[in-house]
Amino acid sequence: MNYNTYEKAIITGRKRRTGALVMKFALERGYGVVALVRKPAEFGHRHKNLKIIEGTPYNPEDVLKAIKGCDTVISTLNNPRKSDLPWAAQIGPTDVLQRTTANALAAMKAQGVQRIIRQSTIGAGESMALAPGLTRFMVRHTNLKIVFSDHTKADRLLAASDTQWTSVRPVALTNSTKDKPVTVDYTAKPGMFVSRRNVARFIVDCIEDPDYFQKAPILSEK
């Protein structure tokens, strides 16, 4: 990889889950990282190559400020709910991912940034046909339908842009720390699970890989 081409990434998303792992791996690779966080005093991460900016991805002005000087935008945001249970109620607007993606794309255009990677999900858009049966059932019959609809619309915004976008679509996420082989595909039925650790590593791996530009790879473990 040519680290002189992509040197600094802005990461938005929950800093205790996949977002924290993306930040960790990016810093280990030598990237500079900008973290846009709502409450910097409560943000427990520190690193010489980590810059913390107070703000929220819901505010276009905050995103524009944070993206300045970055080469890559990485979003691990999800549509928040009260818990991970399928029937859990939404917290806040139902179009969080659409709004934050639109804000990122507008800021990228203003700053001349081309690369964006968004953590989406299996079942977004056309990938619903490849989703496991249980996933399809849950989307039809629970509040997950709101989350998946938001992911789909956010992915469409990326696809309609003229950026070097990648929409990463993992299957069901686990907190496993084991290094298992990962399958990356577009048309085959995936496995059931993939760890957040492997998803985060893939996101950092593909920052500079043009093979994933304008594509939506599906990730699962063998």
C-alpha angles and dihedrals in degrees: 000000000000105000091184089069098052111027109151133035132189113218124200123183142073107327094208098060133031091338091059091052093048089052092048095050094043092053091047089054091055099256121142110237131205115199117199105206134170097218112027092181089064095045106107100194123100131174136151090243095044120097117192119207123187113232146077133263087233091069113075092204092054091050092048090051094047097046094056110117094010126123098197138035118209121186124189093167121140132192101266123238132174091259141347091265112117093236095048115128123249120258110218129331122005093222099060095127094046092049096046093045091050090049091050093049092049092050091047091053091049092049098038094244117154109179122081130162121189127189104228127160143248105268096043113126116328092353090079087086088063097043118112115265092248090055092051090049093050093049092052097046108030141049088272086089088076093053094046092047090052091049091050094052092045090051090051090055089055093047091051092051127089092232132114091256132173123189108200111206113194124182120232109334126232133186094231116145094200118115102234125172112267125219116214114193144144107202109022125089106263130220121265102253146030129178123245086233092060092044091052092048091050092050091054092043092055098048091099100023111108090194086080099045112122091005139113108214119193115224128205137145124253 
